[in-house]
């Protein structure tokens, strides 16, 4: 593949960067105890809708723009760079669940509303211990006439409080199925968690026999298909955040003077920044490869997405840690945004499982492919 971005990709990235520089601000979060409600979370969304971002990868036949995953990461990367708070992650996640698991009628009715900004979604898949698609599930569903009833709980649900509908993964017997739940139902309880990252709305969800609509094409491969795309979202945010942390640290190292010279002239600082520059380039390359693999439906897509998330999330965590070291004591203060990037990095590395879990997936995929070649 060619890792060089096209002029159209770069133009899309620049438009997103300029828009978010103007519209997204972290100022209200630079106070002790700040929460996502202070982030401009609700105010930014209508402007994002005007740009068509919710429908960027929704197929044109369902009312979306039908663009590529490479186009998508141009936008998601800039959202991560700016730590822009808006319900885009949850809406994309829910839309992908509908695209993969819904029948034609469900996709036609729902995805067009998502693309037009008339429907916000969330995807609820995690147990209270963070496990997903596990043998034991905190949510189960039972047949009730022509529909289903879902009971139980889901944790770490991104954008659930703002969602109009929530896609819930629940056990039916031994199988995982996906259901659409109206968040306005009286037996749906959504609570915003005291999440470490105040730029992202993360919630718990409790259902008590809630009436739900089965996404009728739910199958054993549904979660894996969705997971790859969520890995790409997190990895794209992390790679762009790594670039941002590096750029800020380099700029500060050029300005901050100690012992009569800029601190960037000291080897201890140079070496740290050089190492971050290296991992930043690798993280970006991994994200581009995963986006290409998804766009082309390449056979290595599972491997590419797991590799991108594992590497980029650790790179982001390392870069933000070193960023604070370069800034010194001021980097720990509430008046500086450094800690917000560090919190996002730590959260991104855990939201869909720690990097070691993705590496375990990679090992399993490699072993499986080796067995196929040997057969």
N, C-alpha and C positions, 0 to 999 in steps of 0.2 A: 504494500500500500504506500501511497504518497502522504507523508506527514505534513506537507505544506498546506496551509489553509488557503482556500480560494478567496478571491476578492470579495465575493458575496458573504462568505463566512466572516471575514474581517470587518466588513461594513456592518453586519448584524451585531457583532460584538461591540463595535464602537458606538452604535446607536444605544444599545443596552447600557453601556458604561456611562455615557453622557446623561441618559435619562435618570439612572439611579444616583449619579453624583448630584443631580438637581433635586430629586424627589425623596431620596432615602437618607435619613439622618440618624446618627447614633447618639445625638446630644442628650436626649431625654433618658437614655439608659446609663449615663455616666454619673449616677448617684447611687448610694447604698440602698439595697433592697429593691432596685428597679425590676419591673416585671414586663412580660410581653404586652400587656395592655397599654404600656407607656411608649411602645415602640413605633406607633403609627401603623400597626398591623392592619386595621380596618380601612384606614384612609388611603393606603397605597394600592389596595386591590382594584378599585374601579379604574385607576389609571393603567394598571397592568392589563386589565381586560380590554381597554381601548387599543392597546398595542397587539392584541390577538395572541398573547403568550399562552393562555390556557389551551388553545387549540392547535398549537404549533405542530405536534406530531400526531394529532387525531387525523385519520384518513379523510380525504376530501369527500368521499361518498357519504360520510356521516357529518359533514358540515365543518370539518377542520381544515387546516392549511396544508396538511399532508407533507410537511417538510421532513428533513432527515434528523437523525440523532446527533449528527455533527452540528447541525444548526441549533439543536436544543442545547447542547453543552456551551455554545456561545452565550446563551442567555443565563443558564443555570450557573455558569462560572462567574458571571458578573453579579448575580444575586449573592453568591457566596463571598465574592470579593467585598461587596458593600455590606454584608450581613443584613440584607434587606428582609424585613419581616412582613410576610404576606402568605396567605394560604395556598401557595402554588404547589408546594411539595405534596400536600395531602390530596389536592385536586388531581394532579397528574397520577398519583398512585391509584386513586379510586377509578379514574378513567381507564387506566391500563387494565385493572381488574375487570371492568365491564367489557372492554375491547376483547379480552381473552376469554372470559367466562360467560359473557352474555350471548343470548341468541340474537338473530338479526333484528327482531322487533325491539328488544331491549336496547341494543346498540343504537338503532335509529332514533328512538325516543329520547335517550339520555345523553349521548355523546354530542349531539348538536347543541343541546342546552349548555353543556360544559364549554364547548368552543365559543359560544356566544356570551359566556360569563353569567348565564342565568342560573347555574347550578354549581355549587361548591361541594366537594366530596372529601372524604377521608377514608383511609384503609386501616382496618383493625385486625391485626394478625398475631400479636405477641401475647404470650402468657405473662403472668406476674413475675416470673423469673427471667423473662426476656427471650425464652425459647419460642421458636416458630415452627409450625408443621411438625410438632412433636407427637409422640405416641399418646400422651395424656394432654388434654386440652381444657382450658378454663371455660370454653364456650361450647355448648352443644345445641343441636337443633332437632326438632321432632315435627313430624307431619301433622297438620291440623286441617283436615278437609282439603281444600284446594290450595292451601298455602302452608307456610311453616311458622313455628314459634321458636325463637332463639332465647336461650337463657344462659347466664354466666357473665363472665367479665373478660375484658381485653385491656391490656396496659400499653403505655408508651405509644398512644395513637396520635399522630401528628395532625394538627388542624381540626380535631374532632369538634371542638366547641363552636367553631364558625361554620361547620359543614351543614348543608341542607339534608344530605343523605350520607350514610356511612356504609361502606362495604365491609362486611364482617365475615371472617373465616371461622367456621364452626364445624364440629364433628357431627356427622350423621353416621352412626355406627362406627366403623373403623376408618371412614373416609373423610377427608377435608373437603368441604363445599363452601362456596361463596354466596352470601346473601346480601340483599339490599335492604337497609333499614332506614326508615324516616326518623331523623333526629328529633322531630317535634312530638313523637309519640310519648305519652305520659309515663310509660314504663321504660323509657330510655334515660339513664342518668349519666351525664358527662361532667367530669370534674377536671379543671385545669391543674396539672401537677406543678409543684414547686421545682421546676426543672432547672438544671444548672445553667442552661443557655437561655437568657431572657429574650433572645431574638427569634426564638421558635416556640410556637404553642404546642405543647405536648400534654396529652390528657389521659385519664383513665375512663373506661366505658363499662357501665353495668347494665345488663339487660335482664328483664324479668318476664319471660314468656312473651317477648315482643314479636308482633306479627312481622314477618319478613318475606321478601320475594326471592326465590332461588334464582341465581344466575345459571341458566339451564345447561350451559356448556362447561360447567365446572368439571375439571378432571385432575388426574394425578400430576399432570405437568403444568397446571395453572400457576401454582406458586413459584416454581422455578422460572417461568417466563416473566412474571412480574418482578421477582427478586432481582433478576439481571438488570432491569431498568432502574430499580431503586438503587442498586449498587452504583450504577452510572451517575445518578443524581448526586449521591453523597460524594463519590470520587471527584466529580467535576467541581463541586463546592470546595472540596478539600484542596485540590490542585490549585485552584485560583486563590484560595486563602493562603496557601503556602507562598505563592508569588507575592501576594500583598504583604505578608509578614516579612519576607526577605527585602522587598523594596523599602518598607518603612525602616527596617533595621539599618540598611545601607545608608539611607538618607540621614538618619540620626547619627550614625558613626562618622559621617563626614562633617556634621555640625558640632557635635559635642567635643569640647576641648578638655583634656586632662594632661597635667604635667607639661603644659605649653604646646600641645599638638593635638590634632583630631584623633579620637580614639580609634578610628578606622585605620590609622597608620601602624597600630600595634599588631604584632603577629597573632596574638591570642584572639583578637577580634577578626582579623583577616581569615584565619583558618576556619573559624566557625561559619562565617558568611559564605566562604567558598564551598564548604560541605553542604550548606543549605541550598546553595545555587545548584549543586549537582543533583540533590534529591528532588528539587523542584522541577528540573528538566525531565527527570525520569517519571515523576508523577504525571506531568502533563502529557508525555508520550503515551503512558499507559491509558489515560483517559481517552485520548484521541483514537487509540487502537480499539478500545472497547466500543466507542461510538461508531467507528467504522464497521466493526464486527456485527453490531446490532443493525446498522443500516443495510448491510449486505446479507444479513441472515447467515453469516459464516458459521461453519461447523464448530469453530473454536470459541463461540460466543460465551459459553458458560465459563470457560477458562479465562477469557479476556476480561470479563466483568469482575470475577472474583479477584483476579490479580490487580486490577485497577483499584478496587475498593481497599484491599489489604494494604497495598503500597501507599496509596495517596493518603489514607487516613493516618497512617503512622508518620508519613512525611509532614503532614500538617501539624500533628501533635509535637513533633520534634522542632519544626520551624517556629512555632509560636512559643515554645519553651525557650529556645535560644534568642528569639526576639526580645523577650522580657529580660534575659540576661544581658543583652547588649544595652538595653535602655537603663538597666540598673534599677535603683530603688523607685524611680518615678514610674517605671513600667508596672509596678504593683498597685498603683493608686487608682481610685475610682475615676479621677478626672481624665485618665488616658484610656483609649479604647483597646489597648493591648490585651487586657484580661478577657474581653468579650470574644476575641478571636481564639484565645486559648480555650475558653469554655466551649465554643463551637467545635473546635478540633477534638476535644475530649468526648463530646457528645456524638459527633459523627463517627468516631471510632467504636462506639458501643451500640448505636441505635439498631442496627441489623445484625448484631453479633460482633465480637471483638475480632481484630485482624487474624488472630490465631485460628479462629473458626473458618475464615475464608481460606487460610492456608491449608487447613485440613480438607476443605472442599477441593482445593487445587490438587493435593496429593491423591485424593480418591479419583479425580478425573484423569490424572496422568496414569495411575495404575489401571483404570478401566480401559483407557486407550491402548496401553501397552498389551493388555490381555487380548484385545481385539486384533491387534497387529500380529500377535503370536499365534492366534488361532488359525 
